[in-house]
Amino acid sequence: MNALPLLLVPGLMCDHTVWDPLLPRLSSSHVCTVVDHGDANSLPQMAVQLLQDAPPLFYLAGHSMGARVALEVLRIAPERVAGVALLDTGYLPKLAGAAGEEEVRKRMALLQIAQNQSVRAMAREWVQGMVHPDRLADADLIERILAMFDRKDAAVFAHQLHALIHRPDASDVLSSIRVPTLILCGRQDFWSPPSQHEAMHQLAPHARLAVIDEAGHMAPMERPDLVVAEFLHWLDTKY
């Protein structure tokens, strides 16, 4: 196995579970490592931590908040990234005014549930809008998501929410990418919709844009076969 390693960056309260469905095919050609954000409370801090433990040159894939971390890695050390995949994510900072205040209110309401009830109770609320509506009846999928969240505590949730609320604008990073790039989302991702990814594609027009049918925000878990096929195409791209 001579291919460059592949670092997989999970999103808010997520871990290897998001990536597990892809690993059987990805690990046949790449050494895959899932990143842990620890107690970091900013996206730049998460990126610095990643780079401290990373090999000199690597492929990088991030999901949701993890893709924002990937963009911060590219801001800090673009020469170390051989290719990047950005899944179910965004690139803009928190909006000003009422829209930004409403985002914070919703995030803080979830944090209050995690602190006053449990992380699992919070996750039951969170997941309602994060998968394709038809998958809400998929007991196995929903349990894997709930159990994943439950492995972290409310303090980690608070740190990661702080990181997202204070996220930097990554427009300039997207415009500067010069390596093979995949921008991917679920067609029914209502949190990070296809229109948002189309805007990212306009900033990085050389990227491949893939919209996965019958998938929401958790596309790698919902439609792993389609997502891994896009990954393999991306990893085989040469510039």
Protein Blocks (a to p, Z undefined) as FASTA:
>chain_A
ZZdcddddddehiafklmmmmmmmmmmmpccddddekjafbfklmmmmmmmmpcfbdcdd
dehjlmmmmmmmmmmmmmlpgbdcdehiafbdcdehjllmmmmmmmmmmmmmmmmmomkl
mmmmmmmmmccfklmmmmklmmmmmmmmmmpcfklmmmmmmmmmmpccfklmmmmpccdc
dddddfklmklgfklmmmmmmmmmmbccdddehiafklmmmmmmlmmmmmmmmmmpcZZ
